[in-house]
Amino acid sequence: MTKCLASQLYLAGSAAGPLPDCGYGRATAYGRAMATAMFNGQVIAESDETIVVEGNHYFPPASVNHEFFTEHERTSVCGWKGTANYYSVSVQGETADAAAWYYAEPLEKATNITNYVAFYPAVTVTA
C-alpha cells in the first residue's frame, strides 16, 4: 500500500474513515471521483486523479485547460509545501486574479503535488 509520510493514503470519498495525518497536521488523499473546477460557467479543470490536501483538490497539470490561465506575480510560502505560484483565471471577459495556485518546486513533503493546481473559492470545485 502507498505510504504518505508513514501514514496510509485514503481515497477521497471512501468509507475508509478519517484521513490520516500526513505530516505537519495536514491530511492528504487521492481523489477517485471526477472533480470539476468551473469559473464563469466554463469547465477549466476536470480530473478523477486529484490529490486532496488540506481540503483542496489539486488537479494534475494535464487536466487543466491552460487557455484560461495567466501567470500572476503573487507568491506565498507554506511551511511544509514551499513557495506557491499563482495564476489568474479569465473566462469570457471575467477575471479572478490569483485564483489558482501551484507548487513548481515544492518541499520534500509535498513533491506529490508538483505543478498540480488548486483553487480559491472564486472557482467552484465539485467532486
C-alpha positions as CSV (number, residue, x, y, z in Angstrom):
1,M,0.0,0.0,0.0
2,T,1.2,3.5,-0.8
3,K,2.6,5.4,2.2
4,C,2.3,9.1,3.0
5,L,4.9,10.2,5.5
6,A,4.4,7.0,7.4
7,S,0.6,7.2,7.2
8,Q,-1.7,5.4,4.8
9,L,-3.4,7.4,2.0
10,Y,-7.1,7.1,1.7
11,L,-9.2,7.7,-1.4
12,A,-11.2,10.8,-1.2
13,G,-14.9,10.0,-0.6
14,S,-14.1,6.4,0.5
15,A,-15.7,4.8,3.5
16,A,-12.3,4.2,5.0
17,G,-12.8,6.6,7.8
18,P,-11.0,9.9,8.6
19,L,-7.9,10.9,6.7
20,P,-4.6,10.2,8.4
21,D,-2.2,12.9,9.5
22,C,0.4,13.1,6.7
23,G,2.9,15.4,8.4
24,Y,2.6,18.8,9.9
25,G,-1.0,18.0,10.8
26,R,-2.1,18.0,7.2
27,A,-4.2,15.2,5.6
28,T,-3.7,14.0,2.1
29,A,-5.9,11.9,-0.1
30,Y,-6.1,10.8,-3.7
31,G,-9.4,11.5,-5.4
32,R,-11.2,8.8,-7.3
33,A,-14.5,10.6,-8.1
34,M,-14.5,13.1,-11.0
35,A,-13.6,16.6,-9.7
36,T,-14.5,19.6,-11.8
37,A,-13.4,23.3,-11.5
38,M,-15.7,25.9,-13.0
39,F,-15.4,29.6,-13.5
40,N,-18.0,31.8,-15.1
41,G,-19.9,28.8,-16.4
42,Q,-16.8,27.2,-18.1
43,V,-15.1,24.0,-17.0
44,I,-11.4,25.0,-16.5
45,A,-10.1,21.7,-15.0
46,E,-11.5,18.2,-14.7
47,S,-10.0,15.0,-13.3
48,D,-10.6,11.8,-11.4
49,E,-7.0,11.9,-10.2
50,T,-6.9,15.0,-8.0
51,I,-4.9,15.0,-4.8
52,V,-6.8,16.5,-1.8
53,V,-4.5,18.4,0.6
54,E,-6.0,20.4,3.5
55,G,-9.4,20.2,1.9
56,N,-8.3,21.5,-1.5
57,H,-8.4,19.4,-4.7
58,Y,-5.1,19.7,-6.5
59,F,-5.7,19.0,-10.2
60,P,-3.0,17.3,-12.3
61,P,-1.4,19.7,-14.8
62,A,-2.7,17.8,-17.8
63,S,-6.3,18.2,-16.6
64,V,-6.1,22.0,-16.5
65,N,-7.3,23.9,-19.6
66,H,-4.4,26.4,-19.7
67,E,-6.0,28.7,-22.2
68,F,-7.9,30.3,-19.3
69,F,-4.9,30.8,-17.1
70,T,-2.2,33.5,-17.0
71,E,0.7,33.7,-14.6
72,H,0.2,36.2,-11.7
73,E,3.1,37.8,-9.8
74,R,1.8,36.7,-6.4
75,T,3.7,34.1,-4.4
76,S,3.2,32.8,-0.9
77,V,5.1,30.4,1.3
78,C,3.7,27.4,3.2
79,G,6.0,26.0,5.9
80,W,5.7,22.4,4.6
81,K,4.8,22.8,0.9
82,G,7.1,25.6,-0.1
83,T,6.6,28.6,-2.3
84,A,3.3,28.8,-4.2
85,N,3.0,30.4,-7.6
86,Y,-0.3,31.8,-8.8
87,Y,-2.5,32.0,-11.9
88,S,-5.3,34.4,-12.7
89,V,-8.3,32.8,-14.3
90,S,-10.1,34.5,-17.2
91,V,-13.3,33.3,-19.0
92,Q,-15.5,35.3,-21.3
93,G,-14.2,38.7,-20.0
94,E,-14.4,37.9,-16.3
95,T,-11.1,37.5,-14.4
96,A,-10.3,36.3,-10.9
97,D,-6.8,37.4,-10.0
98,A,-4.6,34.9,-8.3
99,A,-7.5,32.4,-8.1
100,A,-5.3,29.3,-8.6
101,W,-2.0,28.2,-7.2
102,Y,0.6,25.5,-7.7
103,Y,4.0,24.5,-6.3
104,A,6.6,24.3,-9.1
105,E,9.3,23.3,-6.7
106,P,7.7,22.1,-3.5
107,L,9.5,21.0,-0.4
108,E,10.2,17.3,0.0
109,K,6.9,16.5,1.9
110,A,4.8,17.9,-1.0
111,T,6.5,16.6,-4.1
112,N,3.4,14.6,-4.9
113,I,1.6,17.9,-5.9
114,T,4.4,19.3,-8.0
115,N,2.7,21.6,-10.6
116,Y,-0.8,20.4,-9.5
117,V,-3.3,23.3,-9.5
118,A,-5.7,24.2,-6.6
119,F,-8.3,27.0,-6.5
120,Y,-9.6,29.7,-4.3
121,P,-13.4,29.9,-3.9
122,A,-13.8,32.3,-6.9
123,V,-13.6,29.0,-8.8
124,T,-16.2,26.4,-8.0
125,V,-14.8,22.9,-7.4
126,T,-17.2,20.0,-7.2
127,A,-16.3,16.3,-6.6
